[in-house]
Amino acid sequence: MDPHCTEECRRYEQDGFSIARVIAEHKGRYSILLGDNTITAEITGKMMFAAETRKDYPAVGDWVAVQLYDENSPAIIQNVLPRKTILSRKTSGREVEEQIIATNMDIVFIVQGLDKNYNLRRLERFLVVATQSGAEPVILLSKIDLLSNDELNERLEEVKTISKDATTIAYSAKTLVHLQEIKNLITKDSTICFIGSSGAGKSTLINRLIGREKIHTQEVREEDSRGKHTTTHRELIPLATGGCVIDTPGLREIGLWNVGGSVDEAFSDITELALQCKFTDCTHAHEPGCAVQSAIEEGMLEAGRYESFLKLKREADYIASKSDITKQQERKAREKKMGKNIKVILKMKNKK
């Protein structure tokens, strides 16, 4: 049982409900883990009617209060318990909406391959999203068996410039080098969520942690190190040694969602430099006494990292502004619908 929701759990149990955890979602139906048993569940019509956004539905990792019936009937999810962490991204496409990847994880493992999958700018983006979740980000660099020691040390130095305080482990799922270090991070009561692009090696690593080939893996393309989406849906997998891992489909791109100050936090080196600028309203473009531009000129700050920072800041500001507009439109639509319902009810009463 997650200690985060113990008090709330007790209240629901006193009302006759059972507490379970969502481990997968399948087109409106859910697989939930109750003790050691996996059962099918559905949400109540009331929950469906009251839901304003996708965030109001259960997500993988959620603790839920359920009503149990006979073994031939699905359990009914009555409510979602408070979430302690949420890993989200913007949905793909034009819609400005939140998509929850997973909830209630303690650590987010960001997996990136040291083949052609390696990309510092993508890693920065994943760090921002992981930081915003409230969980601890950990960087896992896979496939070290493909590099020489000198090449590996060069990559580690590059990652160090952007990882800040995040734990970084370079490993090989093939030779099992440093695999134990990763296992040591997964404690008995912890939940670990894996994210990364397709072909990074998430599924292979999870199979090693589970101790069997539960997740099918495929070879990546040699020319660009991209793999097919081996994992097609999010799934929480309990480990025999304790703890849980959440596998997610490969993400070639991950849109920011209301990341707030997480961009500044992930780029703390730049925000700290900005405090040293001569002018408080410095745009870091052409002003004299700009500490950021000086750091770039002196080679202390990579220009590409600064450009990435600006790009992510613009994207975060845009999503925040569009999200506010969308919320206003949704609220107006609800009020309009409620007004129509009231008119119908009053009309029916007058007829009586």
GIBELVEN-V295406 format. One line per field, one symbol per residue. ss: DSSP state (a for helix, b for strand, c for the rest). phi: phi as a letter, one per 40 degrees, with the letter a starting at -180 (. if undefined). psi: psi as a letter, one per 30 degrees, with the letter a starting at -180 (. if undefined). A space follows every 50 residues. Layout:
ss = ???
phi = ???
psi = ???
//
This chain:
ss = ccaaaaaaaaaaaacccbbbbbbbbbccbbbbbbccbbbbbbbcaaaaaa cccaaaccccccbbbbbcccccccbbbbbbcccccbbbbbcccccccbbb bbbcccbbbbbbbccccccaaaaaaaaaaaaaaccbbbbbbbcaaaccaa aaaaaaaaaaaaacccbbbbccccccccaaaaaaacccccbbbbbccccc caaaaaaaaaccccccccccccccccccccccccbbbbcccccbbbbccc ccccbccccccaaaaacaaaaaaaccccccccccccccccaaaaaaaccc ccaaaaaaaaaaaaaaaaaaaaaaaaaaaaaaaaaaaaaaaaaaaaaaaa ac
phi = .cccbdccdccccccgcbbbbcbabbfgbbbbbbgbbbbcabcccccccc ccbcccccbchccbcbbcbcccbccbccaccdccabbbacccgccbacbc cabfccbbcccbccccccaccccccccccccccgcccbcbbcgcccbccc cccccccccccbcfcccbbcabcccgcgccccdccccdbcbbbbbiccgc hcccccdcccgaccbcbbcccccbgcbccccbacacbcccchgbbbcbcc bcabccbfcfccccccbcccccccccccbcbccgbaccgcccccccccgc bcdcccccdccccccccccccccccccccccccccccccccccccccccc cc
psi = kjfegeeeeeeeefggllklkkflkjhflkkljjbgkklklllleeeeef kelffflklkfkklklkkalffkllkjelklkkfkkjllkllafkikkjk ellhlekjjjkklgbffkjeeeeeeeeeeeeffflkkkkjjlhfffllee eeeeeeeeeefffcgkkkkkljfefgkgeeeeeffjleglkkkklllkff geeeeeeeeegliekkllklkefggklliekflkkkjkkfglllkjkllk jfkjkkjhfbgfeeefhfeeeeeffflekfgkfhefkkgjeeeeeeefgf kkeeeeeeeeeeeeeeeeeeeeeeeeeeeeeeeeeeeeeeeeeeeeeeee e.
//
